[in-house]
Amino acid sequence: MGRSPSCADDANVKKGPWTAEEDQKLVDYINKNGHGSWRIVPKQAGLNRCGKSCRLRWTNYLRPDIKRGKFSEEEERLIINLHSVLGNKYGDQTFYHLVQ
């Protein structure tokens, strides 16, 4: 039993930039149903995308809790301080635990 093929191998799914209509379909679906299994989201939401593409679009661009804009002075100080302690070699979980 191995991994299923990636969506890059599927010639039937749309690739490239997302349209505003696709974004809205994804947002509407997740607001109503939650994401659950990302594999079923595209079909249920009426999108011709793969689950991975939907997950990445939601996680990186569409989630309502994404902070946009400039860092505050406090956030900037925290980042500089943590970088002086950790350098460039830190994992997401290490960083998360230090800022909590």
Buried (B, 14 or more C-beta within 10 A) or exposed (E): EEEEEEBEEEEEBBEEEBEEEBBEBBBEBBEEEEBEEBBEBBEEBEBEBBBBBBBBBBEEEBEEEEEEEEEEEEEEEBEEEBEEEEEEEBEEEEBEEEEE
